[in-house]
Amino acid sequence: MTSPLVLIEPYADRLGGHHQRTLVALAQARPGSLVIAPHGIAREEARVLRQAGAHLVTSPAGLRASVLLAASHLAAGLSAAGQWIFRSRRWPRLLRRLPHQITLVARLLAEASALRCARRLQAGIEAVVILTASEALHGAAALLGGLPHLRYLHEQVTTEDAVVRLLGRLARWGERQVVAVYPTQAVGDQFTAAFPDLPGVVRAFAVDDGRRLTDAERIGGRAAFDIPAVEAVVCLIGGWWPYKDIATIDAALARLSEPLHLVVTGQPLDVAVLERWRDLPNVHLHLVVGPIAESALRLVYGACDAALVARHPGVGKESGLVMDAARLGVPLIVSDHDAALTARLHGQPWALTFPAGDPKGLADALYSVVRQPPERPRTQAGRLLGMWTAAEQAAFLTRTFASLRTKEP
């Protein structure tokens, strides 16, 4: 099976992240794939996608797609205005939640527009996949878009209130035209509780492109940050979102009595916390502001002896950073926030775990890296975490979409 795919990524305009990396890898595995990005594509990703022979669509094709996307932009604008107006906690909770409900409608309309484009442009396509789908209105997207499809659901951030829930019920029969794909069982359990009639399967989202870090990239990473080869380096990558436990990292770094280089990159970041880290006597902070391109991100990973992932207990969504570590060959320091992930990493010499929310446990793990950097994960590490190659992932998506069209289990 080597036929093209339809790959829809509403967030392709955002630089960096494993969403864009998976999009590129799948397009490379299936030349001629149709990549639909209703909000545009970041320049570096667009260049690589064109080199892979993908057909890029960044503007709506047809009247229906144009109207749906225009309505999506209008709804997104109303949501942004509402979030600004109702940002104070003095407003009733119902009003403060209203803009986020409008966001769900805006995402629905953008997805429907992309599906309409796919319906108009597809020819000989094996599967239609929304790589980063909205967490609500699944059946409505299929009905408005007029096309069966697979939906990758990464997390449930915004739950449905009464009006959106009513829209979902009116379009419930459209859920028979979609299959949800959950990156972890924990995410699947969460969505199954909210949408018991939505068909779904569990499959890791990140794919292994086989491009492990080279010795040249490791040397180049150290040189880029002017860090001697014998000194310990840990990286903290990605925006500081609520599910990340920055407070535990903050307290652990304050405990250090031995020098450690810390490379931080991402957006958003807390400037006050960064300034506090910069003043710590045993922390040498290297800051790369904002999202960065894949080539620069590889240099950050290349410079490091280990990547640090700290989350609050119970967070069960897939970690792109954990997958990056296995994919690139970077040792890992990770909290035991996810029991399933911790079980998979148990006994792996390249993964140091510490109790979630425990600054002393994290400080001990950092000391271990300072004194003796862990060995690098082997090439089979990705499979241990449920990660497949891009070709295998494309074949899975094709088979799953075929079962949707034939109504097989």
C-alpha positions in Angstrom: 0.0 0.0 0.0 1.7 3.1 -1.2 -1.2 5.3 -2.4 -1.4 8.9 -1.3 -3.2 10.1 1.9 -5.2 13.1 2.7 -3.5 14.7 5.7 -5.3 17.6 7.4 -3.4 19.6 10.0 -5.1 22.7 11.3 -2.0 23.7 13.2 0.5 23.3 10.4 1.2 27.1 10.6 2.9 26.7 14.0 6.6 26.1 14.0 8.0 23.0 15.6 6.4 20.2 17.6 5.8 16.6 16.9 2.5 17.3 15.1 4.4 18.9 12.2 7.1 16.2 12.3 4.5 13.5 12.0 2.8 15.3 9.1 6.1 15.6 7.2 7.0 11.9 7.9 3.7 10.6 6.7 3.8 12.8 3.5 7.3 11.5 2.8 6.2 7.9 3.3 3.3 8.4 0.8 4.5 10.7 -2.0 1.7 12.6 -3.8 -0.3 13.0 -0.6 -2.7 15.9 -0.3 -1.8 18.1 2.7 -4.5 20.5 3.7 -3.6 23.3 6.1 -6.6 25.7 6.5 -4.5 28.2 8.4 -1.3 27.9 6.4 2.0 26.0 6.7 5.2 27.1 8.4 7.9 27.8 5.8 10.3 25.1 6.7 7.6 22.4 6.7 6.2 23.7 3.4 9.7 23.4 1.8 10.2 19.8 3.1 6.6 18.8 2.1 7.1 20.1 -1.5 10.4 18.1 -1.7 8.4 15.0 -0.6 6.1 15.5 -3.6 3.1 16.5 -1.4 0.3 18.7 -2.9 -0.2 21.6 -0.5 -3.6 23.3 0.0 -3.7 26.4 2.1 -6.8 28.1 0.8 -10.3 26.7 0.4 -11.3 24.9 -2.8 -14.9 25.6 -3.7 -17.7 27.8 -2.4 -18.8 25.6 0.5 -15.2 25.3 1.8 -14.7 29.0 1.5 -17.9 29.8 3.4 -17.1 27.3 6.1 -13.6 28.7 6.6 -14.9 32.3 6.7 -17.4 31.3 9.3 -14.6 29.7 11.3 -12.5 32.8 11.2 -15.5 34.8 12.4 -16.1 32.4 15.3 -12.5 32.4 16.2 -12.5 36.3 16.3 -15.6 36.2 18.5 -14.0 33.7 20.8 -10.8 35.8 21.2 -12.9 38.9 22.0 -15.0 37.0 24.5 -11.9 35.7 26.3 -10.6 39.2 26.6 -14.0 40.6 27.8 -14.7 37.8 30.3 -11.1 37.2 31.5 -11.9 38.4 35.0 -13.1 35.8 37.5 -15.7 38.3 38.6 -17.8 37.2 35.7 -20.1 34.1 36.1 -18.4 30.8 35.2 -20.9 30.3 32.4 -19.8 33.5 30.6 -16.1 32.7 31.1 -16.6 29.3 29.5 -18.7 30.7 26.6 -15.7 31.9 24.4 -14.1 28.4 24.7 -17.4 26.9 23.5 -17.3 29.2 20.5 -13.7 28.0 19.9 -15.0 24.4 19.6 -17.5 25.6 16.9 -14.6 27.5 15.1 -12.5 24.3 15.0 -15.5 22.4 13.7 -16.0 24.8 10.8 -12.3 24.8 9.9 -12.3 21.0 9.9 -15.4 20.9 7.8 -13.9 23.3 5.3 -10.8 21.1 5.0 -12.9 18.0 4.5 -14.8 19.8 1.8 -11.5 20.6 0.1 -10.5 17.0 0.3 -13.8 15.8 -1.1 -13.4 18.2 -4.1 -9.7 17.5 -4.7 -9.1 13.8 -3.8 -8.4 11.2 -6.5 -7.1 7.8 -5.7 -6.7 8.6 -2.0 -6.3 5.7 0.4 -7.3 7.5 3.7 -8.4 10.9 5.1 -6.9 11.8 8.4 -7.2 14.9 10.6 -4.0 14.8 12.5 -4.9 17.2 15.2 -8.7 17.1 15.6 -11.0 19.1 17.8 -12.1 17.4 21.0 -15.8 17.8 20.3 -18.5 17.7 17.6 -17.0 14.7 15.8 -20.1 13.7 14.0 -20.9 17.3 13.0 -17.5 17.5 11.3 -18.2 14.5 9.1 -21.7 15.7 8.2 -20.7 19.3 7.4 -17.5 18.2 5.7 -19.3 15.5 3.7 -16.5 13.0 4.1 -15.7 10.0 6.3 -12.4 10.4 8.0 -10.1 9.4 10.9 -9.6 11.9 13.8 -6.5 11.9 16.0 -7.7 13.2 19.4 -4.7 14.2 21.5 -6.4 15.5 24.7 -9.6 16.9 26.0 -9.0 20.5 27.1 -12.5 21.9 26.6 -15.6 20.0 27.6 -18.9 20.6 25.9 -21.5 22.9 27.6 -25.2 22.6 27.0 -25.4 24.3 23.5 -22.4 22.5 22.0 -23.6 19.3 23.6 -27.0 19.7 21.9 -25.3 20.3 18.5 -23.3 17.2 19.1 -26.4 15.2 19.8 -28.2 16.5 16.7 -25.2 15.3 14.6 -24.6 12.1 16.6 -25.4 9.8 13.7 -22.5 11.4 11.9 -20.1 9.6 14.3 -20.6 6.5 12.3 -18.6 8.1 9.6 -15.5 8.7 11.7 -13.0 6.7 13.7 -11.2 8.4 16.6 -7.5 7.5 17.0 -6.2 8.0 20.5 -2.4 8.2 21.1 -2.7 6.6 24.6 -5.1 4.3 26.4 -5.6 7.0 29.0 -6.8 9.5 26.4 -9.0 6.8 24.9 -10.6 6.1 28.2 -11.3 9.8 28.8 -13.0 10.3 25.4 -14.9 7.0 25.6 -16.5 8.2 28.8 -17.6 11.5 27.1 -18.5 9.9 23.7 -19.5 6.3 24.3 -20.8 5.8 20.8 -17.7 7.1 19.0 -15.7 4.3 17.4 -12.0 4.5 18.3 -8.6 2.8 18.3 -5.4 3.4 20.3 -2.2 4.1 18.3 0.8 6.3 19.2 0.9 9.5 17.1 4.6 10.2 16.9 6.4 8.2 14.2 10.1 7.1 14.1 11.7 8.7 11.0 15.0 6.8 11.7 17.0 10.1 11.8 18.9 9.6 15.0 21.3 12.3 16.1 24.7 12.1 14.5 28.1 12.7 16.2 28.4 15.9 14.1 25.1 17.2 15.5 26.2 16.4 19.1 29.5 18.2 18.6 27.7 21.0 16.8 25.2 21.3 19.6 27.9 21.7 22.2 29.7 24.2 20.1 26.5 26.2 19.5 26.1 26.8 23.2 29.8 26.9 24.0 29.6 24.0 26.4 32.7 21.8 27.0 32.2 18.2 26.1 33.0 17.1 29.7 30.3 19.2 31.4 26.7 17.9 32.1 23.8 19.3 30.1 20.0 18.8 30.4 17.4 20.3 28.1 13.9 21.5 28.9 11.9 21.8 25.7 8.5 23.1 24.9 6.1 25.7 26.2 5.3 25.7 29.9 1.7 24.5 29.8 -0.5 23.8 32.8 0.1 20.1 32.7 3.9 20.6 33.1 5.3 20.7 36.6 7.6 23.7 36.5 7.4 24.2 40.2 9.0 20.9 40.9 11.8 21.7 38.5 12.3 25.1 40.1 12.6 23.6 43.6 15.0 20.8 42.3 17.3 23.2 40.6 17.6 25.3 43.8 18.8 22.1 45.6 21.8 21.6 43.2 25.2 21.8 44.8 27.1 20.7 41.6 27.2 22.6 38.3 24.7 21.8 35.5 24.0 23.4 32.1 20.3 23.8 31.4 19.1 24.5 27.9 15.5 25.9 27.8 13.5 26.5 24.6 9.8 26.9 23.9 6.9 29.2 24.2 5.3 30.4 26.5 7.9 30.6 29.3 7.8 32.3 32.7 10.3 35.1 32.6 10.4 35.5 36.4 11.2 31.8 36.9 14.0 32.0 34.2 15.6 35.0 36.0 15.5 33.0 39.2 17.3 30.1 37.5 19.8 32.4 36.0 20.8 33.6 39.4 21.3 30.1 40.8 25.0 29.4 41.5 25.1 25.9 40.1 22.8 26.4 37.1 24.2 27.7 33.8 21.1 28.7 31.8 21.1 28.7 28.0 17.8 30.2 26.6 16.5 29.8 23.1 13.3 31.9 22.9 10.2 30.9 21.0 9.4 27.9 18.8 12.4 26.8 16.7 12.8 25.0 13.5 13.6 21.2 13.4 17.2 21.8 12.5 17.8 24.0 15.5 15.9 21.7 17.8 18.2 18.8 16.8 21.2 20.9 17.9 19.5 21.5 21.3 19.0 17.8 21.7 22.5 17.1 20.4 24.0 19.3 23.1 22.4 17.4 25.9 23.2 14.4 28.1 19.5 14.0 28.9 16.1 15.6 28.2 13.9 16.5 31.1 10.1 15.8 31.2 8.1 16.7 34.4 4.4 16.5 34.5 1.7 16.6 37.1 0.4 13.2 38.4 -2.3 11.6 36.2 -1.4 13.3 32.9 -1.8 10.5 30.4 -1.5 12.2 27.0 1.4 11.3 24.7 4.6 13.2 25.3 6.3 14.3 22.1 9.4 14.9 24.2 9.6 11.3 25.4 9.1 10.1 21.9 11.8 12.5 20.7 14.2 11.1 23.2 13.6 7.5 21.9 13.6 8.6 18.3 16.8 10.7 18.4 18.8 8.6 20.9 18.7 11.0 23.9 18.6 9.8 27.5 15.6 10.8 29.5 14.7 12.1 32.9 11.0 11.7 33.4 8.5 11.9 36.2 6.3 8.9 37.0 3.1 10.9 36.2 1.8 8.2 33.8 1.7 4.7 35.2 1.6 3.1 31.7 4.6 5.1 30.5 6.5 4.4 33.7 5.9 0.6 33.3 7.3 0.7 29.7 10.4 2.6 30.9 11.0 0.4 33.9 14.5 -1.1 33.8 15.7 0.9 30.8 19.2 2.2 31.5 18.6 5.3 29.3 15.5 6.5 31.3 15.8 7.9 34.8 12.4 8.2 36.6 11.6 10.2 39.6 8.3 10.6 41.7 6.1 13.3 40.2 6.0 16.4 42.3 9.2 15.4 44.3 12.0 18.0 44.0 14.4 15.8 45.9 13.8 12.9 43.6 14.4 15.1 40.6 17.5 16.6 42.1 18.9 13.1 42.7 18.2 12.2 39.0 20.0 15.4 37.9 23.0 14.5 40.2 23.1 11.1 38.4 23.5 12.8 35.0 26.2 15.1 36.4 28.2 12.3 37.8 27.6 9.7 35.0 25.5 10.5 32.0 23.1 7.6 31.1 23.7 5.5 28.0 21.8 6.4 24.9 18.7 4.5 23.9 19.1 1.9 21.3 17.3 2.0 17.9 14.6 -0.3 19.3 13.6 2.3 22.0 10.8 3.8 19.9 9.1 0.4 19.5 9.2 0.0 23.2 7.0 3.1 23.5 4.6 2.0 20.8 6.1 4.2 18.1 6.1 2.9 14.5 7.8 4.0 11.3 6.1 6.4 9.0 5.5 3.6 6.5 3.9 1.4 9.1 1.8 4.3 10.4 0.6 5.1 6.9 -0.4 1.5 6.4 -2.3 1.4 9.7 -4.2 4.5 8.8 -5.1 3.1 5.4 -6.3 -0.2 6.9 -8.4 1.7 9.6 -10.0 4.0 7.0 -10.8 1.0 4.8 -12.6 -0.7 7.7 -14.6 2.5 8.2 -15.8 2.5 4.6 -16.7 -1.2 4.7 -18.2 -0.9 8.2 -15.9 -3.6 9.6 -15.1 -3.7 13.3 
